[in-house]
Amino acid sequence: MAQSVRPLNVLIASDTYPPDVNGAGYFTHRLAEGLAERGHHVHVLCPSDEGDPYVTVNGAVTEHRLRSAPIPFQQHMRAALPLGMGGHITRLLGRLDPDVVHTQSHFTLSRSALRRARAVGIPVLLTNHFMPDNLYAHARVPRPMQRVAGAAAWRDMVRVAAEADHVTTPTPRAAELLREKGYAREVEAISCGIDLERFHPRPRDRARARLRFGLPDRDTVVFVGRLDEEKRIGDTVRALARIVPERDAQLVLAGTGQCEEELRALAAGLGVGDRVFFLGFVPDEDLPLVYAAADAFAIAGVAELQSIATLEAMSTGLPVVAADAMALPHLVEEGRNGFLFPPGDDALLAERLVTVLGPERSRFGAASREMALGHDHRRSLERFERVYESLRGRGTLRDSSHRSLVA
């Protein structure tokens, strides 16, 4: 695609952004940086990681950090405070006069940015990364209340999405889910994408990577992500315990979360405590080495709208064994790059892991890399550019009068 006639002026609003560690924050950061590298003017509106508001230029991206407070039960995340938020956003819109506002959720900050932008005629794109399952454990929602709470959360999300000019989500399954929950308009699936040059097969780095993380030289299954309830990592620990009598294998977990101590106890109780390695938080620059140290990737979660970590593993050339749930089947072709298993079936998970760790692991891994090529983040950036171009100037009040409204 040819570059835009003139650079776009984009304001991205997100309730989570690095240093937060999650898929939505990671995607938003890469989107902002990618757009800036392509010559666009990019501003990000997000919660302050320090509490007090500030503005900083990070590379070619300007970050507008709003006053924030810690999120209950979330050790490493903060939420923007509603008091004064609307006025701040309105003034910012007046100064920046963006061609489009791209919101990343329906939560407080993103919702306010959407409504303030629409009020002054600025078109809005909303990308949905939301799944209620990802909130239950963090918000301490009792299991008997989760179904009711989830239904209410979806209704709220659909109401907010209906106010946007265009809605996207990472996968066709995620788009289908949004329609199932009552969203009646078009939903476009645009992959979060993956940096294929950064995450690539590197077999020569395996020994160095294992030394870097203190891992014995044996068959290695890896998971990268939050160690939280909805990820169901216990299933993979139980699968490892089934594998060990047959293979000299280990499990590497890169990430932090509420279930770490529970997982340590589970591994010890199953007799594999010395074969489950907790790497904790791994800096972004070291992530490619985590995958380089592995022979296969396993993901047992049931609330993935795409799973950037799975794409990273595939791009690195790892076979994948994934739960047959939500959008994960989009990333696995049975018998080609790996296998699916029914959620919770750790026996079949173990069986599938033994298969991908066997003589055909190179064939599985090569297929993963080939499939990952279809998720090149440059293609995703190009598609978002085209959407922004189609929205540019669409707002109903895009004339000189809107400046007086936001002054």
C-alpha positions as CSV (number, residue, x, y, z in Angstrom):
1,M,0.0,0.0,0.0
2,A,1.2,3.5,-0.8
3,Q,1.8,5.9,2.1
4,S,-1.0,8.3,3.0
5,V,-1.0,11.6,0.9
6,R,-0.2,13.4,4.1
7,P,0.7,12.0,7.5
8,L,-2.2,11.0,9.8
9,N,-2.7,12.6,13.1
10,V,-3.8,9.8,15.4
11,L,-4.7,9.8,19.1
12,I,-4.7,6.3,20.6
13,A,-6.6,6.0,23.9
14,S,-6.0,3.0,26.1
15,D,-6.7,2.1,29.7
16,T,-3.6,-0.1,29.8
17,Y,-0.1,0.7,28.4
18,P,3.5,-0.3,29.2
19,P,4.9,-0.8,31.8
20,D,1.6,-2.8,32.2
21,V,2.2,-6.3,31.1
22,N,-0.8,-7.7,29.1
23,G,-1.7,-8.3,25.5
24,A,-3.8,-5.2,25.0
25,G,-1.1,-2.9,26.4
26,Y,1.6,-4.6,24.3
27,F,-0.5,-4.4,21.1
28,T,-1.2,-0.7,21.7
29,H,2.4,0.1,22.3
30,R,3.5,-1.7,19.1
31,L,0.7,0.0,17.1
32,A,1.8,3.4,18.3
33,E,5.4,2.8,17.6
34,G,4.7,1.2,14.2
35,L,2.5,4.1,13.1
36,A,5.1,6.6,14.2
37,E,7.8,4.7,12.3
38,R,5.6,5.0,9.1
39,G,5.7,8.8,9.4
40,H,2.4,9.5,11.2
41,H,1.9,11.9,14.2
42,V,1.0,9.6,17.1
43,H,-0.2,10.6,20.6
44,V,-1.2,8.0,23.3
45,L,-3.6,8.8,26.1
46,C,-3.2,6.4,29.0
47,P,-3.0,6.2,32.8
48,S,0.1,7.5,34.6
49,D,2.4,4.8,35.8
50,E,3.5,7.1,38.6
51,G,0.1,8.4,39.8
52,D,0.7,12.1,38.9
53,P,-0.1,13.2,35.4
54,Y,2.7,14.0,32.9
55,V,3.6,14.2,29.2
56,T,6.6,12.5,27.8
57,V,8.0,11.9,24.3
58,N,9.0,8.3,24.0
59,G,10.8,7.9,20.7
60,A,8.5,9.4,18.1
61,V,5.4,8.8,20.2
62,T,4.0,11.4,22.6
63,E,2.5,9.9,25.8
64,H,-0.2,11.9,27.7
65,R,-0.4,10.2,31.1
66,L,-3.5,10.9,33.2
67,R,-3.6,11.0,37.0
68,S,-4.1,7.4,38.2
69,A,-4.6,5.2,41.2
70,P,-3.8,1.5,41.8
71,I,-6.4,-1.0,40.7
72,P,-7.7,-3.1,43.6
73,F,-6.2,-6.6,43.6
74,Q,-3.9,-5.7,40.7
75,Q,-0.4,-5.3,41.9
76,H,1.1,-3.8,38.8
77,M,-1.7,-1.9,37.1
78,R,-3.2,1.6,37.6
79,A,-6.4,3.2,36.3
80,A,-6.9,6.8,35.3
81,L,-9.1,8.7,37.7
82,P,-12.4,10.0,36.4
83,L,-12.3,13.3,38.2
84,G,-11.4,16.0,35.7
85,M,-10.7,13.4,33.0
86,G,-13.4,14.6,30.6
87,G,-12.2,18.2,30.6
88,H,-8.6,17.2,30.1
89,I,-9.5,15.0,27.1
90,T,-11.6,17.8,25.6
91,R,-8.8,20.3,25.9
92,L,-6.3,17.7,24.4
93,L,-8.6,17.1,21.5
94,G,-8.7,20.8,20.8
95,R,-4.9,21.1,20.8
96,L,-4.2,18.0,18.8
97,D,-7.1,18.1,16.4
98,P,-6.6,14.4,15.5
99,D,-7.9,12.9,12.3
100,V,-9.1,9.9,14.2
101,V,-9.2,8.6,17.8
102,H,-8.5,4.9,18.2
103,T,-9.7,3.5,21.5
104,Q,-8.6,0.1,22.8
105,S,-11.5,-0.7,25.2
106,H,-14.8,0.4,26.6
107,F,-13.4,1.2,30.0
108,T,-13.3,4.6,31.7
109,L,-10.5,6.4,29.9
110,S,-11.3,4.9,26.5
111,R,-15.0,5.5,26.9
112,S,-14.5,9.1,27.8
113,A,-12.1,9.7,24.9
114,L,-14.7,8.1,22.5
115,R,-17.6,10.2,23.7
116,R,-15.6,13.5,23.9
117,A,-14.3,12.9,20.3
118,R,-17.7,12.1,18.9
119,A,-19.1,15.2,20.6
120,V,-16.8,17.4,18.6
121,G,-17.1,15.4,15.3
122,I,-13.8,13.5,15.4
123,P,-14.3,9.9,14.1
124,V,-13.6,7.0,16.4
125,L,-12.3,3.5,15.8
126,L,-12.7,1.0,18.7
127,T,-10.7,-2.2,19.0
128,N,-12.1,-4.7,21.4
129,H,-9.6,-6.8,23.5
130,F,-12.2,-7.5,26.2
131,M,-13.2,-10.8,27.7
132,P,-15.0,-10.9,31.1
133,D,-13.1,-14.1,32.0
134,N,-9.9,-12.0,32.2
135,L,-11.5,-9.9,35.0
136,Y,-13.1,-12.4,37.3
137,A,-10.1,-13.3,39.3
138,H,-8.7,-9.8,39.5
139,A,-12.0,-8.3,40.6
140,R,-12.6,-11.2,43.0
141,V,-16.0,-12.0,41.4
142,P,-17.4,-15.1,43.1
143,R,-17.9,-18.0,40.8
144,P,-21.7,-18.1,41.2
145,M,-21.9,-14.5,40.2
146,Q,-19.6,-14.7,37.2
147,R,-22.3,-15.5,34.6
148,V,-24.4,-12.5,35.6
149,A,-21.5,-10.2,35.9
150,G,-20.2,-11.3,32.5
151,A,-23.5,-10.7,30.8
152,A,-23.7,-7.2,32.3
153,A,-20.2,-6.5,31.2
154,W,-20.9,-7.6,27.7
155,R,-24.0,-5.4,27.5
156,D,-22.0,-2.4,28.6
157,M,-19.3,-3.1,26.1
158,V,-21.8,-3.5,23.2
159,R,-23.5,-0.1,24.2
160,V,-20.1,1.7,24.0
161,A,-19.0,-0.1,20.8
162,A,-22.2,1.1,19.1
163,E,-21.1,4.7,19.6
164,A,-17.9,4.2,17.6
165,D,-17.6,4.8,13.8
166,H,-15.8,1.5,13.2
167,V,-15.1,-1.6,15.4
168,T,-12.3,-4.1,15.0
169,T,-11.2,-7.1,17.0
170,P,-8.2,-9.4,16.5
171,T,-9.7,-12.6,15.1
172,P,-12.8,-13.8,13.2
173,R,-13.9,-15.7,16.3
174,A,-13.6,-12.6,18.4
175,A,-15.8,-10.7,15.9
176,E,-18.3,-13.5,15.9
177,L,-18.4,-13.4,19.7
178,L,-19.1,-9.7,19.7
179,R,-22.0,-10.3,17.3
180,E,-23.3,-13.1,19.5
181,K,-23.3,-10.7,22.5
182,G,-25.6,-8.3,20.6
183,Y,-23.5,-6.0,18.5
184,A,-25.5,-5.5,15.3
185,R,-23.1,-3.6,13.1
186,E,-20.0,-4.7,11.1
187,V,-17.0,-5.9,13.1
188,E,-13.7,-6.2,11.2
189,A,-11.1,-8.8,12.2
190,I,-7.6,-7.3,12.1
191,S,-4.8,-9.4,13.6
192,C,-2.7,-7.8,16.3
193,G,0.3,-8.9,14.2
194,I,3.8,-10.1,15.1
195,D,7.2,-8.7,14.4
196,L,8.5,-11.6,12.3
197,E,12.1,-10.2,12.2
198,R,12.3,-10.0,16.0
199,F,10.7,-13.4,16.6
200,H,12.3,-15.9,14.3
201,P,13.8,-19.4,14.5
202,R,17.2,-19.2,16.2
203,P,18.3,-22.8,16.9
204,R,21.9,-21.6,17.3
205,D,20.8,-19.6,20.3
206,R,19.2,-22.5,22.2
207,A,22.2,-23.3,24.4
208,R,22.9,-19.7,25.2
209,A,19.3,-19.0,26.0
210,R,19.1,-22.0,28.4
211,L,22.3,-20.9,30.1
212,R,20.9,-17.3,30.3
213,F,17.8,-18.6,32.2
214,G,19.5,-21.4,34.2
215,L,17.7,-24.2,32.5
216,P,18.9,-27.8,32.2
217,D,19.4,-29.1,28.7
218,R,16.3,-31.2,28.2
219,D,12.9,-31.2,26.3
220,T,11.4,-27.8,27.2
221,V,7.8,-26.7,27.1
222,V,7.2,-22.9,27.5
223,F,4.3,-20.7,28.4
224,V,4.6,-16.8,28.3
225,G,1.9,-14.7,30.0
226,R,0.2,-13.9,33.2
227,L,0.1,-16.7,35.8
228,D,-3.6,-16.1,36.5
229,E,-6.6,-18.3,36.9
230,E,-8.1,-17.9,33.4
231,K,-4.8,-19.1,31.9
232,R,-5.3,-22.6,33.5
233,I,-1.6,-23.2,33.7
234,G,-2.2,-25.9,36.3
235,D,-3.4,-28.1,33.4
236,T,0.0,-27.8,31.8
237,V,1.8,-28.6,35.1
238,R,-0.4,-31.7,35.5
239,A,0.4,-32.7,31.9
240,L,4.1,-32.4,32.6
241,A,3.7,-34.8,35.5
242,R,2.2,-37.3,33.1
243,I,5.0,-36.8,30.6
244,V,8.0,-37.1,32.9
245,P,7.9,-40.9,33.3
246,E,8.2,-41.1,29.5
247,R,10.4,-38.1,28.6
248,D,13.1,-36.0,30.3
249,A,11.1,-32.8,30.1
250,Q,10.6,-29.5,31.9
251,L,8.1,-26.6,31.9
252,V,9.2,-22.9,31.8
253,L,6.8,-20.2,32.8
254,A,7.7,-16.6,31.9
255,G,5.5,-14.1,33.7
256,T,4.0,-13.2,37.0
257,G,0.5,-13.5,38.5
258,Q,-1.8,-14.3,41.3
259,C,-1.5,-18.1,40.9
260,E,2.3,-18.4,41.2
261,E,2.4,-19.8,44.7
262,E,-0.5,-22.2,44.0
263,L,1.4,-23.4,40.9
264,R,4.6,-24.0,42.8
265,A,2.7,-26.0,45.4
266,L,0.9,-28.0,42.6
267,A,4.2,-28.8,40.9
268,A,5.8,-29.9,44.2
269,G,2.8,-32.0,45.1
270,L,3.0,-33.8,41.8
271,G,6.7,-34.5,42.2
272,V,7.8,-32.1,39.4
273,G,8.8,-29.1,41.5
274,D,12.3,-29.3,40.2
275,R,11.1,-29.4,36.6
276,V,8.9,-26.3,36.6
277,F,10.9,-23.1,36.2
278,F,9.4,-19.7,37.1
279,L,11.3,-17.0,35.3
280,G,9.1,-14.2,36.7
281,F,8.9,-10.9,34.7
282,V,11.1,-11.1,31.6
283,P,12.0,-7.8,30.0
284,D,10.7,-7.3,26.5
285,E,14.2,-7.3,25.0
286,D,14.8,-10.8,26.5
287,L,11.5,-12.4,25.3
288,P,12.9,-13.8,22.0
289,L,15.5,-15.8,24.1
290,V,12.7,-17.4,26.1
291,Y,11.2,-18.9,23.0
292,A,14.7,-19.8,21.7
293,A,15.2,-21.9,24.8
294,A,12.1,-24.0,24.2
295,D,11.1,-26.9,22.1
296,A,7.3,-26.4,22.2
297,F,4.7,-23.9,23.4
298,A,1.6,-24.9,25.4
299,I,-1.4,-22.7,26.2
300,A,-4.4,-24.0,28.2
301,G,-6.3,-20.8,28.6
302,V,-10.0,-20.4,27.6
303,A,-10.3,-16.6,27.2
304,E,-7.9,-15.7,24.4
305,L,-9.2,-13.3,21.7
306,Q,-6.0,-14.0,19.8
307,S,-2.9,-14.6,22.0
308,I,0.2,-12.6,21.0
309,A,2.4,-15.0,22.9
310,T,1.2,-17.9,20.8
311,L,2.0,-15.9,17.7
312,E,5.4,-15.1,19.0
313,A,6.1,-18.8,19.7
314,M,4.9,-19.7,16.2
315,S,7.0,-17.0,14.6
316,T,10.0,-18.5,16.5
317,G,9.3,-21.9,15.0
318,L,7.8,-23.7,17.9
319,P,5.1,-26.4,17.7
320,V,1.9,-25.4,19.6
321,V,-0.5,-27.4,21.7
322,A,-3.5,-25.2,22.7
323,A,-6.9,-25.5,24.3
324,D,-9.7,-25.8,21.8
325,A,-11.3,-22.6,23.1
326,M,-12.1,-19.1,21.9
327,A,-9.7,-17.9,19.2
328,L,-6.9,-20.4,19.7
329,P,-8.1,-22.7,17.0
330,H,-7.3,-20.0,14.5
331,L,-3.7,-20.5,15.3
332,V,-3.5,-24.3,15.2
333,E,-4.0,-26.6,12.3
334,E,-4.3,-30.1,13.8
335,G,-1.3,-32.3,12.8
336,R,0.3,-29.4,10.9
337,N,1.8,-27.0,13.4
338,G,0.5,-28.8,16.5
339,F,-2.7,-29.9,18.2
340,L,-5.8,-28.7,20.1
341,F,-7.1,-30.4,23.2
342,P,-10.4,-30.1,25.1
343,P,-10.0,-27.5,27.9
344,G,-9.1,-29.2,31.2
345,D,-8.1,-32.5,29.6
346,D,-4.5,-32.6,30.9
347,A,-4.1,-36.3,29.8
348,L,-4.7,-35.4,26.1
349,L,-2.5,-32.3,26.6
350,A,0.3,-34.5,27.8
351,E,-0.2,-36.9,24.9
352,R,-0.1,-34.1,22.3
353,L,3.0,-32.6,23.9
354,V,4.8,-36.0,23.7
355,T,3.9,-36.0,20.0
356,V,5.2,-32.5,19.1
357,L,8.4,-33.2,21.1
358,G,9.0,-36.3,19.1
359,P,10.8,-36.9,15.8
360,E,8.6,-34.6,13.8
361,R,9.1,-31.5,16.0
362,S,11.0,-29.7,13.2
363,R,8.2,-30.2,10.8
364,F,5.6,-28.9,13.3
365,G,7.8,-25.9,14.0
366,A,8.4,-25.0,10.4
367,A,4.7,-25.1,9.8
368,S,4.2,-22.7,12.8
369,R,6.6,-20.2,11.3
370,E,4.9,-20.5,7.9
371,M,1.5,-19.8,9.4
372,A,2.9,-16.9,11.4
373,L,3.9,-15.2,8.2
374,G,0.2,-14.4,7.6
375,H,0.3,-12.2,10.8
376,D,3.1,-9.8,9.8
377,H,2.5,-6.7,11.9
378,R,3.3,-4.5,8.9
379,R,0.1,-5.9,7.2
380,S,-1.9,-5.0,10.3
381,L,-0.4,-1.5,10.3
382,E,-1.3,-1.0,6.7
383,R,-4.9,-2.1,7.3
384,F,-5.3,0.3,10.2
385,E,-3.9,3.1,8.0
386,R,-6.6,2.3,5.5
387,V,-9.3,2.4,8.1
388,Y,-8.0,5.7,9.5
389,E,-8.0,7.1,6.0
390,S,-11.6,6.0,5.4
391,L,-12.6,7.7,8.7
392,R,-10.6,10.9,8.2
393,G,-13.0,13.8,7.9
394,R,-16.1,11.6,8.4
395,G,-17.1,13.5,11.6
396,T,-20.3,15.5,11.5
397,L,-18.8,18.6,13.0
398,R,-15.4,18.7,11.3
399,D,-15.3,22.4,10.6
400,S,-14.1,25.6,12.2
401,S,-17.0,25.5,14.7
402,H,-15.6,22.4,16.5
403,R,-12.6,24.3,17.6
404,S,-14.7,26.7,19.6
405,L,-16.4,23.6,21.2
406,V,-13.1,22.3,22.6
407,A,-11.4,25.6,23.3
